[in-house]
Amino acid sequence: MTKMAAMIPAPGANKYELAIVAAREARRLNDWARRSGDTATTKVTGIALERTIRGEVPFVYEDNPQ
């Protein structure tokens, strides 16, 4: 895993948006781990944040949120 100090978001990136996307990715990883029975060797939130900053987590905006 990359050191957290080296994981700086790109200039102009919305830090709130990154936090929300990373939280949802961490929830997805936790759900996957529960279903598969696997255990993570590192913290899921760190993995999710790292993947989000690298741009590996796709996300889209809804035109008409309900």
Stockholm file with secondary structure:
# STOCKHOLM 1.0

chainA/1-66         MTKMAAMIPAPGANKYELAIVAAREARRLNDWARRSGDTATTKVTGIALERTIRGEVPFVYEDNPQ
#=GR chainA/1-66 SS CCCGGGCCCCTTCCHHHHHHHHHHHHHHHHHHHHHHCCCCSSCHHHHHHHHHHHTCSCCCCCSSCC
#=GC SS_cons        CCCGGGCCCCTTCCHHHHHHHHHHHHHHHHHHHHHHCCCCSSCHHHHHHHHHHHTCSCCCCCSSCC
//
